[in-house]
Amino acid sequence: MSNLSSVIKSIQDVMRQDSGVDGDAQRISQLTWLLFLKVFDALEEELELTRDHYQSPIPESMRWRNWAQDAEGMTGDVLLSFVNNELFATLKSLSGDSRRNPRGYVVRGVFEDAYNYMKSGHLLRQVINKLNTINFNRQAERHQFNDLYEKILKDLQSAGNAGEFYTPRAVTQFMVDMVNPRLGEKVLDPATGTGGFLVCAIEHLRQQVHNTEQEAVLQNSIIGVEKKQLPHMLCVTNLMLHGIEVPSLIQHGNTLARPLREVTQADRVDVVLTNPPFGGVEEPGIEQGFPADVRTKETADLFLVLIKHILKTHGRAALVLPDGTLFGEGVKTRIKEQLLSECNLHTIVRLPNGVFAPYTGIKTNLLFFTKGTPTQDVWYYEHPYPAGVKTYNKTKPIRIEEFDAEKAWWGNEADGFAARVENERAWKVSIAQIKAANYNLDQKNPHAVDAVSHDPAQLLADYNRLQAEAQALRDELRNILSKSLSGPY
């Protein structure tokens, strides 16, 4: 099959004719459970060739090859009845857990909140037949689909609600490269979304794999949790496409719902990579699982507390956070104070506007820290637009090559980043300065002539100054007009 993009587009066009599918989110959800079963079946074909006595967790009559593969097979009301009353009922009730029947556990997790939105069995058959033109056992086609898969995620129109949106591949790649996960380390994304960070981590770790034993280590190194059903389904499918045979460590649930006191040493991880939802508010009661001095309903703040807590000593984290967390006060101040006393927040990369366009215009930052030693200095790096670019957008996103300057400047954490030097884009701020600023991490670039402050006190002072200047101009104009009107005619 030569053009995967046209196949997916034609599938979406067919779905638009169905009265049961309403909007892009439902189209993506419908497409994803079908894709999952198609991909799962293709991977099972490989396992049947390479594993003796392989047994599928899915009953024989429910396997893709036996109800969907035949282009002249079930259609119309017969197909619709089978999917609604037999297929979904069976897959939602598969027995087993993540240890005794991990593949069944994964399938059940994907389908527990999934739905068949299509009401026309004839249109559903058309969709299935189009999917069957894709051969996931061909490596070249699977690789091509990986790129298309990212496009599907970016095209999801419902993205951006409550701070949830697609993280550009260049950003995830840079963060993984700088954290540098190593084989044998546990890598967690506690707000995994559709799996972008985990996929980058898999690709990074796979370069360190040279035998089957090391591949087995990799298979058990990737951990994720996703609250919402659709991104969870997308994530599991995404990881399967990237070589994780049984993504049973990708849980469907809310990471924040588990009280911190229940986190054991066995739960701790070596690396956290994530873009937690920000701007959202957690449901009542979630904050009760956190220490009283850092309780808040704001999602991003709770994730920062969780990440600091769940890291092992010497564990490393990289996460995306908005400017509001950097200069925020109240609970945010206490969270930042604890972070800086328990971890070495060694680097903040300040991203320009538009990186997450069109989902949000909020300015964001990449925070890198290591648990176990307190912060002495925070290095800042202001990421510039490339030459000739004024902003990013969907057609001109940020590219990984743009981070070459940061990578060349980065240095080595083992020697305290001794090679780093200040320049027009990079500067260092001591912990004493940050404490004096009441843990405001929104530190201006001292080398920038037109640096903009987001400090509320500074903004208020600037506002009062401008108001006074405006009033002075009005008074001067009033005096001029008064003199003109009172003068001789």
Buried (B, 14 or more C-beta within 10 A) or exposed (E): EEEBEEBBEBBBEBBEEBEBBEEBBBBBBBBBBBBBBBBBBBBBEEEEEEEEEEEBBBEEEBBBBBBBBEEEBBBEEEBBEBBBEBBBEBBBEBEBEBEEBBBBBBBBBBBBBBBBBBEBBBBBBBBBBBBBEBEBEEEEBBEBBEEBBBEBBBBBEBBBEEBBBBBBBBBBBBBBBBBEBEBEBBBBBBBBBBBBBBBBBBEBBBEEBEEEEBBEBBBEBBBBBBBBBBBBBBBBBBBBBBBBBBBBBBBBEBBBEBEBEEBEEEBBBBBBBBBBBBBBEBEEEBBEBBEEEBBBBBBBBBBBBBBBBBBBEEBBBBBBBBBBBBBBEEBBBBBBBBBBEBBBBBBBBBBBBBBBBBBBEBBBBBBBBBBEEEBBBBBBBBBEBEEEBEEBEEEEBBBBEBBEBBEEBBBEBEEEBEEBEEEEBBBBBEBEEBEEBEBBBBBBBEEEEEEEBBBEEBEEEEEEEEEEEEEEEEEEEEEEEEEEEEEEE
